[in-house]
Amino acid sequence: MSGVIIPDAWSRRADELKQRVADCGTDKKKLKEVLDKNSHWARLRPSLVELAGRKCWYCEGAVYNSRPPVDHFRPKSGVVGDLSHLGYYWLAYEVSNFRLACEFCNSSTDDAPTGKRVTKSYHFPLLNPAARLRMPGTDIEREIPVLLDPVRQEDCELLDFDTSGSARRNVNRPRSPLERVAGICRVEESIRIYGLDRPGLDTQRAGVMKEIGWQAKYLDGGLEEFADRIRQLIAPQAPHSSAALLALRSRRDLAAVVDHFADELGIDPSRGGILQAEAQTVSDLIDAGVLKAGVEVVGVAEFGEVPALLLPDGGFELGVRSYATPTSAARAATGSPDVDGWDFWHIAVASGRVSLSEIRREFNEGD
């Protein structure tokens, strides 16, 4: 996680605790004892607050607690729906797994009287559950999380809010082919599990969005001082900054908004719109957040299935060699010069497989 200031003393202690965790192996009792007695992650709270303000990273609500909880995105002590899973205990002291949370999102207490309250807690569903890691040693990037990750810009862009402040999916970002085949909508599941539709949040978002609206009008009327106030509301440290940014984007018809906030909104003033380039390569799809580096892809040849890994640069790792394109990797895997790698390689999800060609086509048509 970039931007977090990590004191040297904190890192040294974290390394010691990582070793103690490793020494426990998969002994559940020993792991629980180490984690229960050493909540060292909480000592990094000041650095996380300095990075992103005193707000919950999941619901973006203001956190008034002087000691906001430090949550583990991948839960450290168990996974809902998988009783045999010990949790991602080896990530308990990894900074990249820390997220600031409010008391609600960090709680696992049922909501009386219905008993149906769902919060982040130990929830961590995957689009590809067969790839779930159970111990260290394998690249965590093989997993495709269902929950939107607040530190991933591509995930944040999937979420939208209506004028009443209610959370919904961005209409310009329809369900991906992976979601469709798995029968899961990442945004809907995130709204449900993070409780983004709970009472009070929609009212707070609506208030921020309304304020952005009238301040944008004043700015367009020549009152430059309102630009500073808008910047405060859309700053990552501000509560409900995502809703504020969406409200500002809706006013890109105002020349002053484009002039002052083109970079923040991803606008090319010469074209007057949001830049949404068509994907041509695997690297384009990774950059757009549609594909994820580290995920396993599978090709089906006459002699059986061939696994490969997607690399960060859009290449493919096949055995001990890497290939720059899906077709070069597919030809190496099959020995055939006629195979099209976009049709050959698939990603497995909960209820089927999706080809890379289908993923690219649906992404481009969705734009």
C-alpha positions in Angstrom: 0.0 0.0 0.0 1.7 3.2 -1.2 1.9 6.3 0.9 1.8 4.7 4.3 4.7 5.9 6.6 6.0 2.8 8.4 8.3 3.4 11.3 11.4 1.2 11.4 10.7 0.0 14.9 7.2 -1.1 13.8 8.6 -3.0 10.8 11.2 -4.8 13.0 8.5 -6.0 15.4 6.2 -7.0 12.6 9.0 -9.2 11.1 9.5 -10.9 14.5 5.7 -11.6 14.7 5.6 -12.9 11.1 8.3 -15.4 12.1 6.3 -16.4 15.2 3.2 -17.0 13.0 5.3 -19.0 10.6 6.6 -21.2 13.4 3.0 -22.0 14.4 2.5 -23.8 11.1 -1.3 -24.6 10.8 -1.8 -25.2 14.5 -5.0 -23.2 15.1 -4.5 -23.0 18.9 -1.0 -21.6 18.6 -2.0 -19.2 15.9 -4.8 -17.8 18.0 -2.6 -17.3 20.9 0.0 -15.3 18.9 -2.6 -13.2 17.1 -4.8 -12.6 20.3 -1.8 -11.4 22.3 -0.1 -9.3 19.6 -2.4 -6.8 17.9 0.6 -5.0 16.5 -1.4 -3.9 13.4 -3.2 -1.4 15.7 0.1 0.4 16.3 0.1 1.5 12.7 -3.2 3.3 13.1 -1.7 6.8 13.2 0.0 6.3 9.9 -3.2 5.0 8.3 -5.2 8.0 9.7 -2.6 10.4 8.3 -2.8 8.7 4.9 -6.6 8.7 4.5 -8.1 10.7 7.3 -10.4 9.7 10.2 -12.9 7.8 8.1 -13.9 4.2 7.4 -12.3 3.0 4.2 -15.2 0.7 3.4 -18.3 2.9 3.9 -16.4 6.3 4.0 -18.4 7.4 7.0 -16.6 9.6 9.5 -15.0 7.8 12.4 -15.3 9.6 15.7 -13.6 6.9 17.8 -10.2 8.1 18.9 -8.9 4.6 18.2 -10.5 3.4 14.9 -10.2 -0.3 14.3 -7.5 -1.5 11.8 -9.3 -4.2 9.8 -7.7 -7.0 7.7 -9.1 -7.0 4.2 -8.3 -10.7 4.0 -9.5 -11.8 7.4 -6.7 -13.2 9.6 -8.6 -15.7 11.7 -11.3 -17.3 9.5 -13.5 -17.0 6.4 -17.3 -17.0 6.5 -18.7 -20.0 4.6 -15.5 -22.1 4.9 -15.2 -23.6 8.4 -12.0 -25.4 7.6 -10.2 -22.2 6.6 -7.9 -20.8 9.3 -8.0 -17.3 7.8 -5.1 -15.5 6.1 -3.0 -15.7 9.2 0.2 -15.1 7.3 -1.0 -11.7 6.3 -1.9 -10.6 9.9 1.1 -8.2 10.0 1.3 -7.2 6.3 0.6 -3.5 5.8 -0.9 -4.1 2.4 -3.7 -6.0 4.1 -4.7 -3.2 6.5 -7.8 -1.1 6.1 -9.2 1.5 8.6 -12.8 0.6 9.5 -15.6 2.1 11.6 -17.1 0.1 14.5 -20.0 -1.1 12.4 -18.0 -2.5 9.5 -15.5 -4.1 11.8 -18.2 -5.7 14.0 -19.5 -9.2 13.6 -22.4 -8.8 16.1 -25.9 -9.7 14.8 -28.4 -6.9 14.5 -31.4 -7.4 16.8 -34.1 -8.3 16.4 -33.7 -9.8 12.9 -30.3 -11.4 13.4 -29.5 -10.7 9.8 -26.9 -8.0 10.1 -24.0 -8.5 7.7 -20.7 -6.6 8.1 -17.2 -7.0 6.7 -15.7 -8.9 9.6 -14.7 -12.4 8.4 -16.4 -12.1 5.0 -14.2 -12.6 2.0 -16.0 -14.2 -1.0 -14.2 -14.9 -4.2 -15.3 -15.1 -7.8 -12.9 -18.0 -8.2 -13.3 -19.9 -4.9 -11.3 -22.9 -6.1 -8.2 -20.6 -6.1 -8.6 -19.6 -2.5 -5.2 -19.8 -0.6 -5.1 -21.7 2.7 -1.4 -21.2 3.5 1.5 -19.0 2.4 3.7 -19.9 -0.5 1.4 -19.1 -3.4 0.9 -15.7 -5.0 -2.2 -14.1 -3.4 -3.0 -12.4 -6.7 -4.4 -15.7 -8.0 -7.6 -14.9 -6.0 -10.3 -12.7 -7.6 -12.1 -11.0 -4.6 -15.8 -10.2 -4.8 -15.6 -7.3 -2.4 -14.6 -4.0 -3.8 -11.2 -3.0 -2.4 -11.1 0.7 -1.3 -7.4 1.0 -2.1 -7.9 -0.1 -5.8 -9.1 2.8 -8.0 -10.6 0.4 -10.5 -12.8 -1.0 -7.8 -13.9 2.4 -6.5 -15.0 3.4 -10.1 -17.5 0.5 -10.1 -19.5 2.2 -7.4 -22.0 5.0 -8.0 -24.6 6.9 -5.9 -28.0 8.4 -7.0 -29.0 11.9 -5.9 -30.6 10.5 -2.7 -27.2 9.1 -1.7 -28.1 5.5 -2.2 -25.3 3.2 -3.4 -25.6 1.4 -6.7 -23.4 0.1 -9.6 -21.9 2.6 -12.0 -24.1 2.3 -15.1 -21.1 2.8 -17.3 -19.4 -0.2 -15.7 -21.7 -3.2 -16.2 -21.1 -6.6 -14.7 -17.9 -8.2 -16.1 -18.1 -11.6 -17.9 -16.5 -13.2 -14.8 -19.3 -11.8 -12.6 -21.9 -12.9 -15.1 -20.8 -16.5 -15.3 -20.3 -16.7 -11.6 -23.8 -15.2 -11.0 -22.4 -12.6 -8.7 -22.4 -8.8 -8.8 -19.4 -7.4 -7.0 -21.0 -4.1 -6.3 -24.3 -5.5 -5.0 -22.4 -7.9 -2.7 -20.1 -5.1 -1.5 -23.2 -2.9 -0.7 -24.7 -5.8 1.2 -21.6 -6.9 3.2 -20.2 -3.4 3.9 -23.7 -2.2 4.8 -23.4 0.7 2.3 -27.2 1.1 2.3 -27.6 1.3 6.1 -29.7 4.2 7.5 -27.8 7.5 7.8 -25.1 6.9 5.2 -27.4 7.8 2.3 -28.4 11.1 4.0 -24.8 12.0 4.6 -23.8 11.3 1.0 -26.8 13.2 -0.3 -25.8 16.2 1.8 -22.2 16.2 0.5 -23.4 15.8 -3.1 -25.9 18.6 -2.8 -23.1 20.9 -1.4 -20.9 20.0 -4.3 -23.7 20.9 -6.7 -24.3 24.4 -5.5 -20.6 25.2 -4.9 -19.9 24.2 -8.5 -22.5 26.7 -9.7 -20.9 29.4 -7.6 -17.5 28.5 -9.0 -18.9 28.7 -12.5 -20.3 32.1 -11.7 -16.8 33.4 -11.0 -16.4 32.9 -7.3 -13.0 31.2 -7.3 -12.9 30.7 -3.5 -15.3 27.8 -3.9 -12.7 25.8 -5.7 -10.8 25.3 -2.4 -13.9 24.1 -0.6 -14.7 21.6 -3.4 -11.1 20.3 -3.2 -11.6 19.7 0.6 -14.8 17.7 -0.1 -13.3 15.5 -2.8 -10.0 14.9 -1.0 -9.4 11.2 -0.1 -9.3 12.1 3.6 -12.8 13.6 3.5 -15.8 11.5 4.5 -17.9 10.4 1.5 -15.3 11.8 -0.9 -16.3 9.2 -3.5 -19.9 10.6 -3.6 -18.5 14.1 -3.7 -16.3 13.3 -6.7 -19.2 11.7 -8.5 -21.4 14.8 -7.9 -18.6 17.0 -9.3 -18.3 14.7 -12.3 -22.0 15.2 -13.0 -21.3 19.0 -13.3 -18.6 18.7 -15.9 -20.9 20.6 -18.2 -19.7 23.7 -16.4 -16.6 25.2 -17.9 -15.1 26.2 -14.5 -15.4 22.6 -13.2 -13.4 21.4 -16.2 -10.9 24.2 -15.9 -10.2 23.6 -12.2 -10.7 19.8 -11.8 -9.8 18.2 -15.2 -7.1 16.0 -13.6 -9.2 14.9 -10.6 -12.1 13.9 -13.0 -9.9 12.3 -15.7 -11.2 14.8 -18.2 -9.5 15.8 -21.4 -10.6 19.4 -21.8 -10.0 19.3 -25.5 -12.4 16.5 -25.9 -14.9 17.4 -23.2 -15.3 13.9 -21.8 -14.0 11.1 -19.6 -11.2 9.2 -21.2 -12.3 5.6 -21.8 -9.9 4.0 -24.2 -10.8 0.8 -26.0 -8.9 -2.3 -24.8 -6.7 -3.9 -27.4 -4.3 -5.9 -25.3 -4.3 -8.0 -22.1 -2.3 -5.1 -20.5 -5.1 -2.7 -21.4 -7.6 -4.9 -19.6 -5.3 -5.2 -16.5 -4.9 -1.4 -16.4 -8.7 -1.0 -16.6 -9.1 -3.4 -13.7 -11.0 -6.0 -15.8 -8.3 -8.6 -15.5 -5.9 -9.1 -12.6 -2.2 -9.9 -12.8 -1.3 -13.2 -11.0 -4.6 -14.9 -11.9 -4.4 -18.4 -13.4 -5.8 -18.8 -16.9 -6.5 -22.2 -18.5 -6.3 -23.4 -22.0 -7.9 -26.6 -23.4 -5.8 -28.5 -25.8 -6.3 -31.9 -27.4 -4.0 -33.5 -24.8 -5.7 -31.8 -21.8 -5.7 -28.5 -19.9 -2.8 -26.1 -19.9 -2.5 -23.6 -16.9 -0.6 -20.3 -17.2 -0.4 -17.1 -15.1 -1.1 -13.6 -16.2 1.9 -11.3 -15.6 1.7 -7.6 -14.6 2.9 -6.5 -18.1 0.1 -8.5 -19.8 2.3 -11.4 -20.6 1.8 -15.1 -19.8 4.0 -17.4 -17.6 3.9 -20.9 -19.1 6.1 -23.3 -17.2 9.6 -21.7 -16.9 9.1 -19.3 -19.9 7.0 -16.2 -20.4 5.3 -15.0 -23.6 4.3 -11.4 -24.5 0.8 -12.2 -26.0 -2.0 -14.7 -25.5 -1.5 -16.1 -29.0 2.2 -16.7 -28.6 1.6 -18.4 -25.3 -1.2 -20.5 -26.8 0.9 -21.5 -29.8 3.7 -22.6 -27.4 1.2 -24.6 -25.3 -0.4 -26.4 -28.2 2.4 -26.5 -30.9 -0.2 -25.2 -33.4 0.5 -22.0 -35.4 -3.3 -21.6 -36.0 -4.6 -21.2 -32.5 -6.0 -17.8 -31.4 -4.8 -17.1 -27.9 -7.8 -14.8 -27.1 -10.2 -17.8 -27.7 -7.8 -20.4 -26.2 -7.3 -18.9 -22.7 -10.1 -18.9 -20.1 -10.5 -17.8 -16.5 -12.4 -20.2 -14.2 -15.0 -18.7 -11.8 -17.6 -20.2 -9.5 -19.9 -21.6 -12.2 -17.9 -21.8 -15.4 -15.2 -20.3 -17.6 -14.9 -17.2 -19.6 -12.5 -16.7 -22.6 -10.3 -13.7 -22.8 -11.9 -12.8 -26.1 -15.3 -12.6 -24.4 -13.9 -10.5 -21.6 -12.4 -8.0 -24.1 -15.4 -7.8 -26.3 -17.8 -7.2 -23.4 -15.5 -4.5 -21.9 -15.3 -2.7 -25.2 -19.0 -2.9 -25.9 -19.7 -1.7 -22.4 -17.8 1.5 -23.0 
